[in-house]
C-alpha cells in the first residue's frame, strides 16, 4: 500500500516534510542506513579482493553484483520516501522541509542518534545548524 509520500514522489512532486513526519520515519531510516553502511563496507572489501585475487570469503563477481543490486535497492528506499541521498560515505540524507516559510533540508548523518540538524536549501551542508527547540 502506498502512502502520500510515495505517491507525491512518483508524481514528480517533492514532498515537503514536517519535522514530526521526518522524525517518525527515523526508525526505518536508521534500520535501512545500518544495512546500507554494512553493505557498503562489504562491497568495498569484496570489490578490492575481486580486482586483486578474484574473490574472497565474501564471494566473487556474482556476489559483488548481488551486493550492488541490494545497495541500489536500499538507496531507492530513501528516494521512494522523498528523502534525498546526498552522500554515501558517510551516509548523508536530507528531508525537504520548510521552517518559518524558508525552504530547508532536515539533515541526518550516519550514526547520529536523532534528526536534529537542518540547513537552508540554498546553502547545503556548510550551513548546517541544530534544529531550534520549537521545530519539534
ROPAFI-444945 format. One record per residue: residue number from 1; residue in three letters; x negated, y, z negated of N, C-alpha, C, O in turn. Coordinates in pm, whole numbers. Layout:
! ROPAFI-444945
R   num   residuo     n_px     n_py     n_pz    ca_px    ca_py    ca_pz     c_px     c_py     c_pz     o_px     o_py     o_pz
R   NUM       Ala        X        Y        Z        X        Y        Z        X        Y        Z        X        Y        Z
...
END
This chain:
! ROPAFI-444945
R   num   residuo     n_px     n_py     n_pz    ca_px    ca_py    ca_pz     c_px     c_py     c_pz     o_px     o_py     o_pz
R     1       Unk      -83     -117        0        0        0        0      -88      124        0     -185      130      -76
R     2       Unk      -57      221       82     -137      343       94      -88      447       -5       31      456      -33
R     3       Unk     -182      525      -57     -143      637     -140     -153      765      -58     -196      763       57
R     4       Unk     -113      878     -118     -114     1005      -47     -254     1043       -1     -271     1100      107
R     5       Unk     -356     1012      -82     -493     1045      -45     -532      975       83     -590     1036      173
R     6       Unk     -501      845       92     -537      770      210     -462      821      332     -522      839      438
R     7       Unk     -332      846      318     -254      896      431     -305     1031      478     -318     1052      599
R     8       Unk     -335     1122      388     -385     1254      427     -517     1242      500     -538     1309      601
R     9       Unk     -605     1156      452     -735     1139      515     -718     1083      656     -782     1129      750
R    10       Unk     -632      982      669     -613      920      800     -551     1017      900     -575     1007     1020
R    11       Unk     -472     1110      851     -409     1208      940     -508     1317      979     -474     1407     1057
R    12       Unk     -630     1311      926     -732     1408      961     -732     1531      870     -812     1623      890
R    13       Unk     -644     1532      772     -639     1643      678     -728     1610      559     -725     1499      507
R    14       Unk     -807     1708      517     -890     1686      399     -802     1697      275     -731     1796      256
R    15       Unk     -806     1596      192     -731     1601       66     -803     1695      -29     -925     1687      -43
R    16       Unk     -730     1781      -94     -786     1869     -195     -746     1811     -330     -628     1806     -366
R    17       Unk     -847     1767     -405     -825     1702     -533     -806     1804     -645     -865     1913     -641
R    18       Unk     -726     1769     -742     -729     1840     -869     -839     1773     -951     -881     1662     -920
R    19       Unk     -884     1840    -1055     -984     1780    -1143     -927     1652    -1203     -998     1552    -1213
R    20       Unk     -801     1655    -1242     -738     1536    -1302     -733     1419    -1203     -761     1306    -1241
R    21       Unk     -698     1446    -1077     -695     1340     -975     -833     1279     -956     -848     1157     -952
R    22       Unk     -933     1364     -944    -1069     1316     -923    -1116     1234    -1043    -1175     1127    -1028
R    23       Unk    -1089     1284    -1162    -1131     1210    -1283    -1057     1078    -1295    -1113      980    -1344
R    24       Unk     -932     1073    -1251     -856      947    -1257     -918      841    -1167     -904      721    -1193
R    25       Unk     -984      883    -1061    -1049      788     -969    -1186      741    -1020    -1243      647     -964
R    26       Unk    -1240      805    -1123    -1377      777    -1164    -1403      632    -1206    -1513      583    -1178
R    27       Unk    -1312      561    -1270    -1343      419    -1299    -1369      339    -1170    -1462      259    -1165
R    28       Unk    -1288      362    -1067    -1311      294     -938    -1438      346     -871    -1513      269     -811
R    29       Unk    -1461      476     -881    -1582      535     -823    -1705      471     -886    -1796      428     -815
R    30       Unk    -1708      465    -1019    -1825      407    -1087    -1844      260    -1050    -1957      216    -1031
R    31       Unk    -1736      186    -1040    -1746       45    -1004    -1802       28     -862    -1894      -51     -840
R    32       Unk    -1745      101     -767    -1794       93     -629    -1935      148     -617    -2015       98     -538
R    33       Unk    -1966      252     -693    -2101      309     -691    -2202      208     -744    -2311      195     -688
R    34       Unk    -2168      138     -852    -2259       38     -906    -2287      -71     -804    -2402     -115     -789
R    35       Unk    -2183     -115     -733    -2202     -215     -628    -2291     -161     -517    -2380     -230     -469
R    36       Unk    -2266      -37     -476    -2343       24     -368    -2491       40     -408    -2580       11     -328
R    37       Unk    -2516       85     -529    -2654      106     -576    -2729      -27     -583    -2845      -36     -542
R    38       Unk    -2664     -129     -635    -2728     -261     -642    -2756     -316     -503    -2865     -368     -476
R    39       Unk    -2659     -303     -415    -2675     -350     -278    -2782     -270     -205    -2859     -326     -127
R    40       Unk    -2788     -141     -231    -2891      -55     -169    -3031     -107     -203    -3117     -114     -115
R    41       Unk    -3053     -144     -329    -3184     -195     -370    -3214     -331     -305    -3325     -355     -258
R    42       Unk    -3113     -418     -303    -3131     -549     -238    -3162     -533      -90    -3249     -602      -36
R    43       Unk    -3091     -441      -23    -3115     -418      119    -3255     -366      145    -3321     -409      239
R    44       Unk    -3301     -274       62    -3436     -219       80    -3540     -329       66    -3634     -340      145
R    45       Unk    -3522     -411      -37    -3617     -521      -60    -3615     -622       54    -3719     -661      106
R    46       Unk    -3495     -663       92    -3484     -763      198    -3534     -707      331    -3601     -779      405
R    47       Unk    -3502     -583      363    -3548     -524      489    -3701     -521      495    -3760     -550      599
R    48       Unk    -3765     -487      383    -3911     -485      380    -3968     -625      399    -4065     -644      472
R    49       Unk    -3907     -723      336    -3954     -861      348    -3930     -916      488    -4015     -988      542
R    50       Unk    -3817     -884      547    -3787     -931      682    -3890     -875      780    -3939     -946      867
R    51       Unk    -3923     -747      764    -4025     -685      851    -4162     -746      827    -4241     -762      920
R    52       Unk    -4190     -779      701    -4323     -828      667    -4343     -976      695    -4428    -1014      776
R    53       Unk    -4266    -1060      627    -4288    -1204      637    -4169    -1280      694    -4174    -1403      707
R    54       Unk    -4064    -1210      728    -3949    -1273      792    -3836    -1311      700    -3731    -1355      747
R    55       Unk    -3853    -1294      571    -3746    -1326      478    -3794    -1325      335    -3912    -1302      308
R    56       Unk    -3700    -1350      243    -3734    -1353      100    -3633    -1441       30    -3551    -1507       94
R    57       Unk    -3638    -1441     -101    -3540    -1517     -179    -3399    -1465     -156    -3302    -1536     -178
R    58       Unk    -3389    -1339     -110    -3258    -1282      -80    -3205    -1326       55    -3087    -1304       85
R    59       Unk    -3289    -1386      137    -3244    -1434      268    -3329    -1382      380    -3446    -1348      363
R    60       Unk    -3266    -1376      498    -3335    -1330      618    -3250    -1230      693    -3173    -1155      633
R    61       Unk    -3264    -1229      823    -3195    -1130      907    -3043    -1142      892    -2974    -1040      884
R    62       Unk    -2990    -1262      889    -2844    -1279      878    -2791    -1220      748    -2688    -1154      747
R    63       Unk    -2863    -1245      640    -2821    -1191      511    -2833    -1039      507    -2751     -970      447
R    64       Unk    -2937     -987      572    -2953     -842      580    -2837     -780      657    -2783     -677      615
R    65       Unk    -2798     -841      767    -2683     -790      845    -2555     -794      761    -2475     -701      767
R    66       Unk    -2536     -900      683    -2419     -909      597    -2422     -800      490    -2319     -740      459
R    67       Unk    -2540     -775      434    -2553     -667      335    -2522     -531      397    -2455     -448      336
R    68       Unk    -2570     -510      519    -2543     -383      587    -2393     -365      610    -2341     -254      596
R    69       Unk    -2325     -472      646    -2180     -464      667    -2108     -432      536    -2017     -350      533
R    70       Unk    -2149     -497      428    -2088     -471      297    -2117     -328      252    -2030     -262      196
R    71       Unk    -2238     -280      277    -2276     -143      243    -2184      -44      316    -2137       53      257
R    72       Unk    -2162      -70      442    -2073       15      522    -1931       13      466    -1865      117      460
R    73       Unk    -1884     -104      426    -1750     -115      365    -1741      -32      238    -1641       35      214
R    74       Unk    -1845      -37      156    -1845       40       33    -1843      190       61    -1770      265       -4
R    75       Unk    -1922      234      158    -1919      376      195    -1781      416      245    -1733      525      214
R    76       Unk    -1719      329      322    -1586      357      376    -1482      368      266    -1387      446      278
R    77       Unk    -1498      291      158    -1405      303       46    -1399      448       -1    -1291      502      -23
R    78       Unk    -1516      512      -15    -1520      651      -61    -1450      744       39    -1365      824        0
R    79       Unk    -1487      733      164    -1430      824      264    -1280      800      283    -1206      894      309
R    80       Unk    -1236      676      270    -1092      648      280    -1013      715      168     -895      746      185
R    81       Unk    -1077      738       56    -1012      807      -56    -1021      959      -42     -964     1032     -123
R    82       Unk    -1091     1007       61    -1108     1151       77    -1231     1206        7    -1249     1327       -2
R    83       Unk    -1315     1115      -42    -1438     1152     -113    -1550     1161      -11    -1565     1073       74
R    84       Unk    -1629     1266      -20    -1740     1286       73    -1868     1227       16    -1908     1260      -96
R    85       Unk    -1932     1138       91    -2061     1082       51    -2168     1176      105    -2185     1190      226
R    86       Unk    -2240     1241       13    -2340     1342       52    -2482     1288       52    -2569     1341      121
R    87       Unk    -2506     1183      -24    -2638     1123      -31    -2628      979      -74    -2535      941     -145
R    88       Unk    -2724      899      -31    -2723      756      -61    -2825      720     -168    -2801      630     -249
R    89       Unk    -2939      787     -171    -3044      756     -269    -3102      887     -320    -3193      942     -258
R    90       Unk    -3054      937     -429    -2948      882     -513    -2810      905     -453    -2791      993     -369
R    91       Unk    -2715      824     -498    -2578      839     -451    -2520      970     -504    -2520      995     -625
R    92       Unk    -2473     1051     -413    -2413     1181     -447    -2282     1191     -371    -2279     1178     -249
R    93       Unk    -2174     1215     -444    -2044     1228     -381    -1977     1359     -422    -2003     1413     -530
R    94       Unk    -1891     1408     -334    -1815     1530     -358    -1667     1504     -337    -1627     1432     -245
R    95       Unk    -1586     1563     -423    -1441     1565     -407    -1403     1706     -365    -1425     1800     -442
R    96       Unk    -1346     1727     -246    -1299     1860     -210    -1193     1906     -311    -1103     1830     -347
R    97       Unk    -1206     2030     -357    -1115     2081     -460    -1105     2233     -447    -1168     2294     -361
R    98       Unk    -1026     2289     -535    -1012     2434     -542    -1009     2473     -688     -933     2416     -767
R    99       Unk    -1092     2570     -726    -1090     2624     -861    -1066     2774     -852    -1142     2846     -787
R   100       Unk     -962     2819     -916     -927     2962     -913     -919     3016     -771     -960     3128     -744
R   101       Unk     -865     2935     -680     -846     2977     -542     -971     2972     -456     -967     3013     -340
R   102       Unk    -1082     2922     -511    -1208     2913     -437    -1231     2768     -397    -1216     2677     -479
R   103       Unk    -1269     2747     -270    -1300     2613     -222    -1429     2564     -288    -1533     2628     -279
R   104       Unk    -1419     2450     -356    -1534     2392     -426    -1542     2243     -396    -1453     2185     -335
R   105       Unk    -1649     2185     -441    -1667     2041     -440    -1696     1998     -583    -1791     2047     -645
R   106       Unk    -1614     1906     -634    -1642     1844     -762    -1746     1738     -732    -1721     1648     -652
R   107       Unk    -1863     1747     -793    -1970     1658     -751    -2013     1563     -863    -2013     1597     -981
R   108       Unk    -2049     1444     -820    -2091     1338     -911    -2216     1273     -852    -2221     1240     -734
R   109       Unk    -2314     1254     -937    -2441     1194     -901    -2453     1060     -974    -2418     1050    -1091
R   110       Unk    -2501      959     -904    -2508      826     -965    -2568      833    -1105    -2660      910    -1131
R   111       Unk    -2512      753    -1192    -2550      739    -1333    -2496      849    -1423    -2517      843    -1544
R   112       Unk    -2427      950    -1369    -2362     1045    -1459    -2243      974    -1523    -2175      895    -1458
R   113       Unk    -2219     1002    -1649    -2115      931    -1722    -1975      982    -1691    -1877      909    -1708
R   114       Unk    -1966     1107    -1643    -1833     1161    -1611    -1844     1262    -1497    -1954     1303    -1457
R   115       Unk    -1730     1300    -1446    -1724     1403    -1343    -1722     1538    -1416    -1618     1579    -1467
R   116       Unk    -1836     1604    -1420    -1846     1725    -1499    -1912     1842    -1428    -1947     1941    -1492
R   117       Unk    -1930     1833    -1295    -2002     1936    -1220    -1925     1976    -1095    -1844     1900    -1043
R   118       Unk    -1951     2096    -1048    -1892     2144     -924    -1988     2242     -859    -2084     2289     -921
R   119       Unk    -1961     2273     -734    -2032     2381     -665    -1939     2438     -561    -1851     2368     -510
R   120       Unk    -1958     2564     -528    -1881     2623     -420    -1909     2545     -293    -2021     2498     -272
R   121       Unk    -1809     2531     -210    -1825     2453      -86    -1932     2511        4    -2001     2436       74
R   122       Unk    -1948     2642        3    -2047     2705       92    -2188     2704       36    -2282     2743      106
R   123       Unk    -2206     2662      -88    -2340     2665     -149    -2407     2529     -158    -2529     2521     -161
R   124       Unk    -2330     2423     -163    -2389     2291     -176    -2451     2267     -313    -2426     2340     -409
R   125       Unk    -2533     2164     -320    -2589     2115     -446    -2666     2223     -522    -2665     2223     -645
R   126       Unk    -2732     2314     -452    -2809     2418     -519    -2723     2508     -606    -2772     2569     -701
R   127       Unk    -2595     2517     -575    -2503     2599     -653    -2429     2521     -760    -2328     2568     -813
R   128       Unk    -2478     2403     -793    -2413     2313     -888    -2406     2373    -1028    -2505     2423    -1080
R   129       Unk    -2287     2367    -1088    -2263     2418    -1223    -2175     2320    -1302    -2102     2241    -1242
R   130       Unk    -2183     2326    -1435    -2089     2245    -1515    -1946     2295    -1493    -1923     2415    -1480
R   131       Unk    -1853     2203    -1490    -1712     2242    -1481    -1674     2321    -1606    -1710     2283    -1717
R   132       Unk    -1601     2429    -1589    -1556     2503    -1707    -1456     2419    -1786    -1382     2341    -1727
R   133       Unk    -1453     2435    -1919    -1362     2354    -2001    -1216     2366    -1958    -1141     2269    -1969
R   134       Unk    -1175     2482    -1911    -1035     2499    -1871    -1001     2426    -1741     -884     2418    -1705
R   135       Unk    -1101     2372    -1672    -1077     2298    -1547    -1027     2157    -1574     -988     2086    -1481
R   136       Unk    -1028     2115    -1699     -984     1980    -1734     -840     1969    -1704     -781     1863    -1726
END
